Amino acid sequence: MTARTQSTTGRIARLRKLSVAGIATAGAAAAALTLASSPAHAVEQASASVAAGKAVAAEAQAKKAKKEKKQYKENLDGWIREALDIMKSEDIPGSYEGLHRNIMRESGGNPNAQNNWDVNAQNGTPSKGLLQVIQPTFDAYHVKGTERDVTDPVANLTAAANYAADRYGSIDNVDSAY
């Protein structure tokens, strides 16, 4: 064997080791290197395999992140489900049925509902949102991780449920204006 052949053989061997060690798709990289007809072609194949491996890894990571961040529908059902997940993580008691029943009574499911006639409104603090919360109550019972807007559906639900839990034990125990 000549010095040049040994050098080329050594480079190919090093490329194979580097490619296989650094690629999630090691089988494909090893096959590409084995089938390469020249050292330059082997480098091209290894680079392509590394890029493919990174793309596969990035896609897998994106899928995992999407699974971890639960998606909710932008409607009453989705808002209730998201609120319940937040309530569960914050140890705030309540059920779907309890939230839904109170929402239907208080706002009919309209997140922009506002009471402009009761005593709170007459005092300058109208009740707002799905569960008709006044701003001071919202501020006092706001749940971290939700918006700081009383009319945001999820923030409104979680703050109201947090208040109801403190005052009545659970939103499930509320059967009239609270």
Steps between C-alpha positions, in 0.01 A plus 500: 500500500630845414507795737231672293270196513554470875419871542180467295400184685565671833289803402212279394522307826499825702204633303307181564564523874405870518187456290368201690573656839332834425188403307165377621463309177824309545393212280436727202830684552698181526339367184573824314864493606541135413358557153704815436735466205749771598606692812343820363175316435517354850529851648198616295301197611600550862400867487166414345445231762586741782252755360233232466568382854467855634175548309358176640604600852349850462173355372483254788566781747224715344252211521592444864455869583161504326389196701623661822309824434143386490284668238152626588217608275420870500143450621313447825591133522869575438506783755341280765742215431803729509376661821449157657857399413634819657273457802625145544863616490421769760287272723183702440195273527225496241345298222398552141135480601544757779676748273259448211187534716622827651617638165160438345326678788742793519585581136333248271849409379592851380857585609429871435184516711484798733240579766426873491202507734574326834641659815860434386438685174323784688815528713717521188629142494288293260518121498670368185571182311377143502453485877425871554799592714562855624852639455598505872398135540684408181814678622485331842438148362692514171673169424863518391565399142174651373443836335456811715176584318169442679326427168756239390289182517755274671622770740140585589407136565806420710476818709128445563557134588784603733268751669217246523737242651606750766146614575287187439743209481461458123332653196291182509332628818380822336138491382416869484670837469812498709 
